[in-house]
Amino acid sequence: MKFNLSDEVSGAVHFDRPIVALESTVIAHGLPYPKNIETGRRLESIVREGGAVPATIAVFGGDITVGLNEEQLEQLANSKDVRKISRRDLPIAVAKRLDCATTVATTAFIAHKAGIKVFATGGIGGVHRGYSNDVSADLPELAQTPMIVVCSGAKIVLDLPATREWLETNGVTVLGWQCDEMPAFYSRESGLPVDERVETAADVARIADARTELGLKSSILVTVPVPSEFELELPEVERILSEAMRAATENGIRGKEITPFLLSEMSFRSEGRTLTANIALLENNARVAAAIAAAL
């Protein structure tokens, strides 16, 4: 298996400089073109502005790649042959030399193996609505991989109370970035409490250091509310989501295709407001993650 770190990422790991891992599914499958490539570039730029090195992660020709060049970003954004992979798919991707975009679970796994401590994303996976046994691979990965994951909670299409309960049961520390409730992706409040409110990157760094000293192996989830000017109120989001779920049922959409379909349908039904909020929270999370990486 070949593990490719860009020169910049390799140097940052060697000299223990701040690094922020970024997932690639948001580029290949999460956003429409050209928003996807623009957002991918912008997230990397924001991380650099925060004093950290961006490390977008993907698989090309079976090679696990940490830190992408412009050609690789373009390939993710434009190719229809890039496969979305979770942790279970990694052996297949490597053995068959596939081109793949990484989910939260896969990105966290690879980032940790590469020596990266902080990872920024939009929303994590979780427990699916109406199917309590259908649990995203993101959750067990968070329970067994000691990363700091910066997100805006779980994707709103999921069962948020059940997801919060799963995180608690499995020992994942949930912090609220200047907030007392776990955000609900497009909405700033969910009614679900965090384990502790944090005000600064230094607060997060101290908690992460204590976790390491204790020998705990789970991730720390830093949940960051969407910027208020881009927020959609939860009742409105639930209404739009209900309409999108009905459309998914009518079109026979299921399995791993359901989440991207719902997010796309919600963007259409909200006249693009959910898409705008999604990009805003991605950018904000990258900014917070860079500050945390620097504080470490």
C-alpha atoms as one frame of an Amber mdcrd trajectory, in Angstrom:
protein
   0.000   0.000   0.000   1.325   3.410  -0.960   0.750   6.314   1.432   1.467
   9.597  -0.344   2.001  12.753   1.689   2.588  15.953  -0.243   5.947  17.604
   0.437   4.198  20.355   2.372   2.225  17.945   4.575   5.224  15.663   5.076
   7.344  18.593   6.226   4.603  19.821   8.568   4.250  16.367  10.144   8.038
  16.035  10.532   8.442  19.434  12.200   5.175  19.154  14.195   3.603  22.193
  12.537  -0.178  22.802  12.627  -2.114  20.718  10.080  -5.832  20.432   9.353
  -7.167  17.381   7.503 -10.041  17.982   5.049 -12.336  15.351   3.525 -12.833
  15.005  -0.213 -16.410  13.676  -0.424 -17.706  17.231  -0.124 -15.852  18.019
  -3.385 -16.675  14.838  -5.301 -20.237  14.204  -4.110 -21.404  16.843  -1.642
 -21.612  20.030  -3.688 -22.520  20.820  -7.318 -19.907  21.993  -9.829 -18.323
  24.588  -9.773 -19.223  25.245  -6.120 -17.370  22.070  -5.156 -13.964  23.033
  -6.561 -14.352  26.643  -5.419 -15.164  25.471  -1.899 -12.306  22.958  -1.869
  -9.840  25.702  -2.768 -11.413  28.146  -0.328 -11.208  25.702   2.606  -7.512
  25.164   1.949  -6.987  28.936   1.736  -8.799  29.508   5.047  -6.653  26.890
   6.786  -3.502  28.604   5.479  -4.772  32.002   6.616  -5.169  30.468  10.082
  -1.510  29.471  10.179  -1.962  25.762   9.445  -1.222  23.439   6.522  -4.298
  22.024   4.716  -4.287  18.290   4.034  -7.183  17.307   1.791  -7.352  13.502
   1.660  -8.379  11.199  -1.211  -7.324   8.020  -3.009  -5.883   8.095  -6.540
  -5.029   4.888  -8.407  -5.146   3.055  -5.089  -2.614   5.405  -3.480  -3.799
   7.027  -0.258  -3.029  10.696  -0.801  -2.701  13.306   1.958  -2.415  16.825
   0.559  -3.723  17.298  -2.983  -2.445  19.341  -5.899  -4.623  21.428  -8.216
  -4.925  18.651 -10.818  -6.171  16.197  -8.180  -8.721  18.690  -6.853 -10.001
  19.205 -10.406 -10.283  15.461 -10.912 -12.372  15.102  -7.767 -14.641  17.955
  -8.821 -15.198  16.859 -12.436 -14.866  13.081 -12.706 -17.956  10.853 -12.583
 -15.767   7.826 -11.788 -14.615   8.919  -8.321 -16.049   6.495  -5.792 -17.254
   7.540  -2.316 -15.614   5.253   0.226 -15.907   4.572   3.926 -13.390   2.686
   6.060 -14.633  -0.746   4.967 -13.979   0.144   1.328 -10.309   1.113   1.769
  -8.873  -2.391   1.113 -10.943  -2.589  -2.093  -9.861   0.889  -3.211  -6.180
   0.103  -2.650  -6.275  -3.412  -4.153  -8.232  -2.371  -7.251  -6.343   0.925
  -7.629  -9.463   3.057  -7.632  -9.942   6.824  -7.527 -11.964   7.624  -4.409
 -13.239  10.443  -2.227 -13.073   9.905   1.515 -15.931  10.220   4.003 -15.569
  11.452   7.592 -14.714   7.940   8.838 -12.083   7.303   6.166 -10.567  10.770
   6.448 -10.265  10.488  10.243  -8.644   7.049   9.958  -6.113   8.179   7.325
  -5.369  11.507   9.033  -4.569   9.753  12.300  -2.304   7.264  10.521  -0.506
  10.216   8.886   0.123  11.909  12.227  -2.495  14.665  11.851  -4.464  15.656
  14.959  -7.217  17.990  13.700  -9.868  17.395  11.040 -12.501  19.852   9.768
 -15.724  18.804   8.066 -19.327  19.980   7.655 -21.482  17.422   9.444 -20.771
  13.919  10.674 -22.867  10.864   9.870 -25.048   9.343  12.551 -28.090   7.219
  13.327 -30.586   7.227  10.452 -34.167   8.358  11.001 -36.558   5.450  11.418
 -33.732   2.879  11.263 -31.980   2.827  14.648 -29.773  -0.079  13.561 -28.531
   1.905  10.555 -25.542   3.687  12.055 -22.998   5.571   9.949 -19.428   4.228
  10.033 -18.452   7.757  11.108 -19.646   7.077  14.658 -17.578   3.969  15.520
 -14.592   5.668  13.878 -14.994   8.623  16.231 -15.163   6.197  19.154 -11.840
   4.541  18.297  -9.684   7.213  16.656  -8.112  10.001  18.768  -8.736  12.982
  16.499 -10.137  16.448  17.127 -13.046  16.669  14.685 -14.538  20.104  14.034
 -18.073  20.013  12.610 -21.549  21.559  12.886 -23.067  18.471  14.468 -24.586
  15.618  12.497 -26.234  16.111   9.113 -29.819  17.244   9.643 -31.233  14.325
   7.617 -30.273  12.027  10.531 -31.848  11.253  13.906 -30.052  13.876  15.988
 -31.212  12.770  19.490 -30.259   9.133  18.752 -26.916  10.251  17.331 -26.201
  12.371  20.422 -27.076   9.400  22.631 -24.749   7.119  20.622 -21.844   9.552
  21.061 -22.455   9.693  24.822 -22.737   5.919  25.215 -19.541   5.311  23.265
 -17.379   7.835  25.057 -17.006  10.566  22.436 -16.512  13.943  24.138 -18.770
  16.593  22.574 -17.694  20.215  23.018 -19.727  23.270  22.078 -17.733  26.041
  20.417 -19.074  29.128  22.220 -22.438  27.355  22.556 -24.296  25.159  25.060
 -26.199  22.977  22.573 -24.986  20.681  19.837 -25.768  22.516  16.566 -28.249
  20.995  14.133 -26.218  21.597  10.943 -28.209  24.387   9.208 -29.616  25.487
  12.593 -27.679  26.791  15.567 -29.719  24.971  18.219 -30.985  21.405  18.608
 -32.054  21.197  22.248 -29.298  18.591  22.760 -26.665  19.537  25.352 -22.918
  19.353  24.819 -20.562  17.889  27.436 -18.749  21.194  27.887 -18.773  24.668
  26.399 -15.430  25.999  25.156 -14.627  29.611  24.330 -11.160  29.378  22.764
  -8.844  27.108  20.817  -6.625  26.933  23.905  -9.550  25.409  25.844  -9.849
  22.647  23.242  -6.084  22.060  23.233  -6.012  21.575  27.023  -8.862  19.058
  26.874  -7.138  17.200  24.027  -3.876  17.090  25.989  -5.720  15.664  29.003
  -7.323  12.987  26.807  -3.875  11.969  25.541  -2.427  11.830  29.067  -5.330
   9.626  30.147  -4.699   7.236  27.249  -8.221   7.600  25.846  -8.598   6.626
  22.179 -11.837   8.368  21.215 -12.211  11.563  19.209 -13.118  14.933  20.628
 -16.006  16.431  18.664 -15.914  20.234  18.547 -19.351  21.351  17.380 -19.526
  24.816  15.826 -22.846  26.561  15.026 -23.429  27.808  11.484 -22.814  31.601
  11.320 -26.057  33.275  12.417 -26.575  35.199   9.174 -26.810  31.903   7.250
 -28.945  29.973   9.733 -32.257  28.352   8.823 -34.627  27.909  11.763 -35.171
  24.274  12.736 -38.970  24.152  12.050 -38.375  25.392   8.487 -35.568  22.879
   7.963 -37.783  20.038   9.225 -40.547  21.055   6.800 -38.146  21.122   3.831
 -36.599  17.836   4.934 -40.010  16.174   5.194 -40.757  17.165   1.591 -37.336
  15.904   0.455 -37.810  12.564   2.245 -41.175  12.109   0.558 -39.493  12.729
  -2.818 -36.799  10.167  -1.973 -39.452   7.544  -1.215 -41.328   8.314  -4.428
 -38.095   7.975  -6.436 -36.941   4.768  -4.725 -33.773   6.363  -3.347 -32.168
   4.346  -0.540 -28.892   3.211   1.005 -25.794   5.366   0.679 -27.507   7.460
  -2.022 -30.121   8.817   0.376 -28.057  11.493   2.147 -26.667  13.221  -0.993
 -30.144  13.063  -2.576 -31.796  14.673   0.447 -29.171  17.429   0.692 -29.570
  18.212  -3.021 -33.362  18.143  -2.803 -33.307  20.415   0.239 -31.143  22.909
  -1.630 -33.671  22.951  -4.470 -36.673  23.317  -2.163 -35.023  26.093  -0.110
 -34.011  28.020  -3.247 -30.347  27.420  -2.511 -30.376  28.615   1.097 -29.311
  25.249   2.539 -26.447  25.081   0.038 -25.307  28.571   1.040 -25.506  27.612
   4.721 -23.568  24.402   4.043 -20.688  26.292   2.431 -20.716  28.936   5.177
 -20.434  26.356   7.946 -17.695  24.458   6.093 -15.648  27.651   5.843 -16.283
  28.588   9.467 -15.325  25.108  10.682 -12.059  25.238   8.711 -11.283  28.561
  10.399 -11.924  27.142  13.878  -9.937  23.972  13.108  -6.912  26.002  12.000
  -7.002  27.935  15.283  -7.174  24.683  17.271  -4.313  23.117  15.290  -2.195
  26.195  15.987  -3.084  26.084  19.696  -1.916  22.469  19.959
